[in-house]
Amino acid sequence: MRKLTYFIACSVDGFIGDVNGDAAAMFPYVDEEFLDFLKTDHPETMSTPGRRALGFDDLENKRFDTIIQGRASYDVALKEDITSPYAHLRQYVASRTLGESPSPDVEIIADGLLDRVRELKAEDGGLDIYLCGGSRLAGELFDEIDELVIKTYPVVYGAGMPMFGAGFDVARFTLGGVRSFGNGAVVRTYDRER
């Protein structure tokens, strides 16, 4: 069974962006040390244009071969005229409003999201599934999330977009590891207790 991993950046107070979803206040913490971590451990979590710009588009995927993102996350790329932001992964966008995909490499999931995610998780072989966001999508898929990788940056928003944008029951996760960085960022990994 493949895992669904919510790999997300957040502030110390648990927001993945400001009230409009803008996470720009976290960008300065993606410094050389942090980029080296991403290149070494999670190169596939960087967008294809980002990988090309940083000179590591040739790195193999290590953890994930599939990405699921919400409409708002996908819109960030579309605003830059990028229709296939993660060309090195199988790409799915959960959206009831997007209609036809602007790229043959991106499948739109308009209905049956839970069933489709369960099908992806049940596939034989392959790597795991990267849940890119956003907040509402993570809330909808909460029961299917097997692992959390939370990149916490030393900023406080005070208000903003929470990691999970929906109500749900309390669930327990076990700490799998912690890595800290010189700039104050911390990456924590949690496995769901099933």
Secondary structure, DSSP 8 states (H G I E B T S, - for coil): ---EEEEEEEETTSEEESTT---GGGGGG--HHHHHHHHHH-GGGS-HHHHHHHT-TT---SSEEEEEEEHHHHHHHHTTT-S-TTTTSEEEEE-SS--S-SSTTEEEE-S-HHHHHHHHHH-SSS-EEEEEE-HHHHHHTGGG--EEEEEEES---SS-EES--S------EEEEEEEE-TTS-EEEEEEE--
